[in-house]
């Protein structure tokens, strides 16, 4: 039973890691696209270097905030799994006699 719970927790952690990795890849692609588009706009004279840098700094700040939210969600999933397994073991009949108080 404990091995099954460990296997379930490992599977959920793998899924969580895959989700976080895909999310980070997506946000990194957005930054790359922004840099490419900003370079193009700078080369055509539609944007200055300062404008592109200001936009990149703001985009990176937003990216970090969203990444922190995804890590928080991962922690919530882990806590939920732990509470579920603790509740399962707490309600199970124990073979060890309890000491009266």
Phi, psi and omega in degrees: 000315179296322179296322178295317178296321178296320179295318178296316179296322178294319178296316179295321179294323177295316178298319179296316179298320178296317179297316179295319179297316178295321178297315179296321178297319179296317180290325176293323176296321179296320178295318178298316179296322178296318179295319179297311180294320178297320177297320178295315180294327176292320182292332178270356177082012180275345182216148176267166179297323179296321178296317180295317180296319179298318179294318180297321179297316179294319179295322179291324177297316178295320179299317179296319180297316180292324177296321177296323178295320180294323177293323176297318178299320177299319178294322178296319179297318180295317179296318179299317179297319180295318179294325178296314181290324177296317179296324179295315181287332181289326183271356180278145177291132182264147177275349182269125180292145178275146178271124180291145178249000000 
